Amino acid sequence: MGILDPGFGDVQIGSASLREFLERHPVRAHIHGHSHAGFGRHGNHFNVASAGRERALILDLDTMQDQFV
């Protein structure tokens, strides 16, 4: 909740419980696609929502280098 998950206006549409889980259990990469308006990267969070467009994420987990295509 609050990372790459914009809804309408100031509303965040992500899950508070998922955010709490990820804060307690760090992961190398968190990849999701719920909010189409939040496409992109923020730290180790990746929103790959396509919104009807054909695009993909290439991610090297060793280096954390990413490329959206």
PEDA-V899713 format. One record per helix or strand. SS is the DSSP state (a for helix, b for strand). FROM is the first residue (numbers start at 1). LEN is the number of residues. If there is no record, write none. Layout:
ss=SS from=FROM len=LEN
ss=SS from=FROM len=LEN
//
This chain:
ss=b from=6 len=1
ss=b from=12 len=1
ss=a from=16 len=9
ss=b from=30 len=3
ss=a from=36 len=3
ss=b from=40 len=3
ss=b from=45 len=3
ss=b from=57 len=4
ss=b from=65 len=4
//
